Amino acid sequence: MLLEQLLELAARSGAEAAEVFWSRSLSHPVYFEANRLKQLESAESEGTALRLWKNGRPGLVVAYGDVEAQVLVDRAIALSQLNESEAIELAPASQMHYPDLGKVVAVEQLVEWGKQAIELVREQYPEVLCAGGWECDAESTRLINSNGLDCGYTDNTLSGFLEVEWIRDEDFLNVSDGQTLRDSLDPVLVAQQVMQRLEWAKDNVAPPIGRVPILFTSKAADMLWGTVQAALNGKQVIEGASPWSDRLDQQVTSESITIKQEPNAGPFSCPFDDEGTATRAITFLDRGVLQLFYADRTTGNILGSGTTGNGFRPGLGSYPNPGLFNLLITQGRKSFAELAAGLEDGLILDQMLGGGSGISGEFSINVDLGYRIQKGQIVGRVKDTMVSGNVYTALKNLIELGGDADWNGSCFTPSVIVDGLSVTGRS
């Protein structure tokens, strides 16, 4: 096998340690545009990364497709001589091969799901233009090293989204929603979610101005948790960038917030990280109290906590860095409709333009799709509106979490009402 051959050749070339990381992705996406099937694709990529240490100096090289083993080793050796020596951080010997998760869905089924979602929307809104994509993706990973580690798994995930454009004179509206699940998708639910938003947007209304409660849908709430993920990153703690660096065992958010990592939850699985460490369930925030930062091997050694099994590569050609996988925010009990009904005057934030806040927590975003709530009723869509504030302040002033959690990438989040944010716009 190629992977074993690379380790053997690295040892013969004088490397005192080496690891080989192999990854393959196979997907069959189908795309729709202007209410019709546009194209079918089959995309496959395969890459191999070799990392070795010679005289304590690391060398990392990557090859895609067919690999000439000796050429790859020679390049890694040559690159190692350009780097400073470092501690060798490799997982110990272990054999961890896991059964394939999920199932492969035929392209014909993906096409049928896409057509069904579009037909349902156009039955109620024949004037709209629908687009979307439906995909079955298989990700395979294997990692071996000179310590005797050998682990691998294959993960199959389904995803689909529907995007609708509605042009009314000079008023342009774009609504999108989707799903990421393990074995089957529900195009009826996706269509219903889109049609609900179209119904809310029938009338344009003035936004509330000033400090009002903001109801983030589960789709939009991911912006809040992105800042939290950055603050929990052990590397940011070492660099002094995280505002929570010295807040372990202290209250940092509302008591309503508990945040966990569950490697085997939902449509994704991750039995081990990209360093070969077994992943595990972790509670990072327990009722608002900071419990732990996540770390890879190098970061964990500096922090003194050791690795938490969160060493992931941004790309094959990158070294492992701290990263999160399957982050779950413990949800409340009320439905989205019940949350909205409890607000006297507020704003629903569903889609936004611009990036998130980053680790600083400060943000100012344009509302791409938002709705006003008055006396518990959604009265219409707001335009030319901005929301600004600080994520950390908002999470301390959290009013309530919904019971409607859904997956946004690998983050499982409910809708959430927060206070302390400012709304500006044309009244």
JOPE-V535250 format. One record per backbone hydrogen bond with DSSP energy under -1.0 kcal/mol. NH is the residue of the N-H (numbers start at 1). CO is the residue of the C=O. If there is no record, write none. Layout:
# JOPE-V535250
[[NH | CO] [NH | CO]]
This chain:
# JOPE-V535250
[[5 | 1] [6 | 2] [7 | 3] [8 | 4] [9 | 5] [10 | 6] [11 | 7] [12 | 8] [13 | 9] [14 | 11] [15 | 10] [16 | 53] [17 | 53] [19 | 51] [20 | 144] [21 | 49] [22 | 142] [23 | 47] [24 | 140] [25 | 45] [26 | 138] [27 | 43] [28 | 136] [30 | 134] [31 | 39] [32 | 132] [33 | 36] [35 | 130] [36 | 33] [38 | 31] [39 | 31] [41 | 29] [43 | 27] [45 | 25] [47 | 23] [48 | 63] [49 | 21] [50 | 61] [51 | 19] [52 | 59] [53 | 17] [54 | 57] [57 | 54] [59 | 52] [61 | 50] [63 | 48] [65 | 46] [72 | 68] [73 | 69] [74 | 70] [75 | 71] [76 | 72] [77 | 73] [78 | 74] [79 | 75] [80 | 76] [81 | 77] [82 | 79] [83 | 80] [86 | 56] [96 | 150] [98 | 152] [101 | 154] [110 | 106] [111 | 107] [112 | 108] [113 | 109] [114 | 110] [115 | 111] [116 | 112] [117 | 113] [118 | 114] [119 | 115] [120 | 116] [121 | 117] [122 | 118] [123 | 119] [125 | 121] [128 | 125] [129 | 165] [131 | 163] [132 | 32] [133 | 161] [134 | 30] [135 | 159] [137 | 157] [138 | 26] [139 | 155] [140 | 24] [141 | 153] [142 | 22] [143 | 151] [144 | 20] [145 | 149] [146 | 18] [148 | 145] [150 | 94] [151 | 143] [152 | 96] [153 | 141] [155 | 139] [156 | 101] [157 | 137] [158 | 181] [159 | 135] [160 | 179] [161 | 133] [162 | 177] [163 | 131] [164 | 175] [165 | 129] [166 | 173] [168 | 171] [171 | 168] [173 | 166] [175 | 164] [177 | 162] [179 | 160] [181 | 158] [190 | 186] [191 | 187] [192 | 188] [193 | 189] [194 | 190] [195 | 191] [196 | 192] [197 | 193] [198 | 194] [199 | 195] [200 | 196] [201 | 197] [202 | 199] [205 | 381] [210 | 423] [214 | 418] [215 | 347] [216 | 416] [217 | 349] [221 | 217] [223 | 220] [224 | 221] [225 | 221] [226 | 222] [227 | 223] [228 | 224] [229 | 225] [230 | 226] [231 | 227] [232 | 228] [233 | 230] [234 | 294] [237 | 233] [238 | 234] [239 | 235] [240 | 237] [241 | 236] [242 | 236] [245 | 242] [247 | 244] [249 | 290] [250 | 247] [252 | 288] [253 | 288] [254 | 395] [257 | 254] [259 | 285] [260 | 328] [261 | 282] [262 | 326] [265 | 262] [270 | 263] [273 | 277] [274 | 311] [276 | 273] [279 | 271] [282 | 261] [284 | 259] [285 | 259] [286 | 289] [288 | 257] [289 | 286] [290 | 250] [291 | 284] [294 | 232] [300 | 296] [301 | 297] [302 | 298] [303 | 299] [304 | 300] [306 | 300] [308 | 295] [310 | 295] [312 | 321] [318 | 315] [321 | 312] [323 | 310] [327 | 410] [328 | 260] [329 | 412] [330 | 258] [332 | 402] [339 | 335] [340 | 336] [341 | 337] [343 | 340] [346 | 373] [347 | 213] [348 | 371] [349 | 215] [350 | 369] [351 | 369] [353 | 366] [361 | 358] [363 | 389] [365 | 387] [366 | 353] [367 | 385] [368 | 351] [369 | 351] [371 | 348] [372 | 380] [373 | 346] [374 | 377] [375 | 344] [376 | 343] [377 | 374] [379 | 372] [381 | 203] [382 | 370] [386 | 424] [387 | 365] [388 | 422] [389 | 363] [391 | 361] [394 | 390] [395 | 391] [396 | 392] [397 | 393] [399 | 417] [400 | 417] [402 | 415] [403 | 334] [406 | 413] [408 | 411] [411 | 408] [412 | 327] [413 | 406] [416 | 216] [417 | 400] [418 | 214] [422 | 388] [423 | 210] [424 | 386]]
